[in-house]
Amino acid sequence: MRKDEKNVVVTELQQKLGDASAFYLTDFTGLSVKQITEFRSRLRKQGVDYVVVKNTLAIRALDGLELPDIAGFFTGPTGVVIGREDAVAPAKVLADFAREFGDRPTVKVGVVDRKPFDPAQVRQLADMPPREVLLAQIAGGLQAPMARLAGGMSQLIAGFARAVDQLRQQKEEAGA
């Protein structure tokens, strides 16, 4: 690879890592080309990139980015799973694929919101419900007190209406 080609690779990777909400370094040893192609396909469906780049170029791409020191994890075959919008989706694809294919690829380290995540934390992240489910749970949690308040208010208004009706009946009976 010529120097200008290396600079292009470093710049592109630096841009992707800088824009990422999360990325995970993986060791893909033991996976066949067919399996890696399947892995890339699953990631692409979730809007996630998978980049295999020379370790020295990846370390150069980390320079200038406000990231934890993870350069020591760029040893051996390393693939980078890059999620732009969601940290959970790439972790889920990684975990699901690894379950199917003998714990391959293995996670070396993750970086979520500029903080390092060890492989156990990445597994915990993968076990979280999808973003839409979490948002629905939050909305349901916020809706429940409002529904109780609305129910209480309607009972209060109904009670007030009954009291006014009873008062009207008493006045009619007293006037008759």
C-alpha positions in Angstrom: 0.0 0.0 0.0 1.4 3.4 -0.9 1.6 6.2 1.6 -1.2 8.2 0.1 -3.5 5.1 0.1 -2.7 4.6 3.8 -3.5 8.2 4.6 -6.9 7.8 2.9 -7.6 4.6 4.9 -6.6 6.3 8.1 -8.7 9.4 7.4 -11.8 7.3 6.5 -11.5 5.2 9.6 -10.9 8.2 11.8 -14.1 9.8 10.4 -16.1 6.6 11.0 -14.8 6.2 14.6 -15.4 9.9 15.3 -19.0 9.8 14.2 -19.7 6.4 15.9 -22.0 6.2 18.9 -20.2 2.9 19.6 -17.7 0.6 18.1 -16.3 -2.8 19.1 -13.0 -4.4 18.3 -13.3 -8.1 17.5 -11.0 -11.0 16.8 -12.4 -13.0 13.8 -9.9 -15.8 14.0 -11.6 -19.1 13.1 -14.3 -17.7 10.9 -14.4 -18.7 7.3 -14.8 -16.2 4.5 -18.4 -17.3 4.0 -19.1 -16.7 7.8 -17.5 -13.3 7.7 -19.6 -12.4 4.6 -22.8 -13.5 6.5 -21.7 -11.5 9.5 -21.1 -8.4 7.4 -24.6 -8.9 5.8 -26.3 -9.1 9.2 -24.5 -5.9 10.4 -25.3 -4.0 7.2 -29.1 -4.8 7.7 -28.8 -2.9 11.0 -26.9 0.0 9.4 -23.6 -1.1 11.0 -20.2 -1.1 9.4 -17.6 -3.8 9.7 -14.0 -2.8 8.9 -10.9 -4.9 8.8 -7.8 -2.7 8.6 -4.1 -3.1 9.5 -3.6 -2.6 13.2 -0.9 0.1 12.6 -3.3 2.1 10.5 -6.1 1.7 13.0 -3.8 3.0 15.8 -2.9 6.0 13.6 -6.7 6.7 13.1 -7.2 6.8 16.9 -4.8 9.8 17.2 -6.6 13.0 17.5 -9.9 11.4 18.6 -11.2 11.9 22.1 -11.3 8.2 22.9 -9.9 6.0 25.7 -6.6 4.4 25.1 -7.4 1.2 23.3 -4.4 0.9 21.1 -3.2 -2.1 23.0 -6.2 -4.1 21.7 -5.1 -3.8 18.1 -3.1 -7.0 18.1 -3.7 -10.0 15.9 -6.6 -10.1 13.4 -8.9 -7.2 14.3 -12.2 -6.2 12.9 -14.0 -3.1 13.9 -17.8 -3.1 14.2 -19.0 0.5 14.0 -22.5 1.6 15.0 -23.4 5.2 14.2 -26.8 5.6 15.7 -27.4 2.9 18.3 -24.9 1.1 20.6 -27.2 -1.9 21.3 -27.9 -3.0 17.7 -24.3 -3.8 16.8 -23.7 -5.5 20.1 -26.9 -7.7 19.6 -25.7 -8.7 16.1 -22.3 -9.5 17.5 -23.7 -11.6 20.4 -26.3 -13.4 18.3 -23.7 -14.3 15.6 -21.2 -15.5 18.2 -23.8 -17.8 19.8 -24.4 -19.4 16.4 -20.8 -19.8 15.4 -18.9 -21.0 18.4 -18.3 -17.7 20.2 -16.7 -16.2 17.0 -16.0 -13.4 16.6 -14.8 -12.6 20.1 -15.0 -9.1 21.5 -11.7 -7.6 22.6 -13.1 -4.2 23.8 -15.9 -1.9 23.0 -16.2 1.9 23.2 -19.7 3.3 23.9 -20.2 7.0 24.2 -16.4 7.5 24.4 -16.1 5.0 27.4 -14.4 1.6 27.3 -16.6 -1.5 27.7 -15.1 -4.9 28.4 -16.5 -8.0 26.7 -18.8 -8.7 29.7 -20.3 -5.2 29.5 -20.8 -5.6 25.8 -22.7 -8.8 26.4 -24.9 -7.0 29.0 -25.5 -4.3 26.4 -26.5 -6.9 23.8 -29.0 -8.4 26.3 -30.9 -5.1 26.6 -34.2 -4.7 24.8 -34.1 -2.8 21.5 -34.3 1.0 21.6 -37.9 1.0 20.5 -38.9 -1.3 23.3 -37.1 0.8 25.9 -38.8 3.9 24.6 -42.2 2.2 24.7 -41.5 1.0 28.3 -40.6 4.6 29.3 -43.7 6.0 27.6 -45.8 3.3 29.4 -44.2 4.2 32.7 -45.0 7.9 32.1 -48.5 7.2 30.9 -49.5 5.1 33.9 -49.5 8.0 36.5 -51.3 10.2 34.0 -54.0 7.6 33.4 -54.5 7.2 37.2 -54.7 11.0 37.5 -57.3 11.1 34.7 -59.2 8.3 36.3 -59.2 10.0 39.7 -60.3 13.3 38.1 -63.1 11.7 36.3 -64.3 10.0 39.5 -64.1 13.4 41.3 -66.1 15.1 38.6 -68.6 12.2 38.6 -68.9 12.5 42.4 -69.4 16.3 42.1 -72.1 15.7 39.4 -73.9 13.2 41.7 -73.8 15.7 44.6 -75.2 18.5 42.4 -78.0 16.2 41.2 -78.9 15.1 44.8 -78.9 18.8 45.8 -81.2 19.6 42.9 -83.5 16.7 43.9 -83.6 17.9 47.5 -84.5 21.5 46.5 -87.3 20.2 44.1 -88.7 18.0 47.0 -88.5 20.9 49.5 -90.2 23.3 47.0 -93.0 20.9 46.2 
